[in-house]
Amino acid sequence: MNERWQEHFEHDVAFHRKTAAIYDHVNTEPRLLANDLLFAPLDRHVAPGESMLDLGCGTGQMLLRHAARFRRAVGVDHSAEMLDVARRRVPGVAAGRCTLVESDFFQYLETDSDRHSLVTCVGCLHHLPVDAFEIFFRLVHARLADKGQLLLAEPVDTGGRTAPRS
C-alpha cells in the first residue's frame, strides 16, 4: 500500500472497528429500499459464473445479493469486526463457498492472482484518496476474467425523499 495513504486508511479501520456492531442498523437498513431500487434492475444482468470478488465487503450485502450465482465468492475488507458480522450473515461462509479475507483491497489485489467473473465494490470508493483511483481501476481490471463484470455503487444523499408511488 502507498505509504501516503496509510494514515487515511488507519482512520477508516478505526471507524469501522467502532461501528461494525451497529453498521447494518445505521447504514444498511435505512437504505434497503434505495438499494433495491438501484440493484434490482442490475441483478438480471449479473451472469452466473466461476467466482465473485467483493471488495470492501463490510457486513456482506453484495455477497448476500450475488454470491449464490457463483461457484465461489471472496469478500475482502480491512475490518475484522465487519467481517465478523458478515461471517454470521452470509450463509455461503458456513457452506465453504464464500471466503472472507481481512486485508485492504490494494494489498489483496496486488498479491492475489485469481480472476473473477464479477467484481463488486459498493459503498467504499468514497473512502479512497483521489490519487488512488487510477491504481484501483488498473488493479481491478487485472482481476476481471474475460467478459467479467464490474459493479460499482456509492451512497447518495436522498435528502429525505422517498421512492415514487408505482
Order of alpha helices (4+ residues) and beta strands (2+ residues): alpha-alpha-beta-alpha-beta-alpha-alpha-beta-alpha-beta-alpha-beta
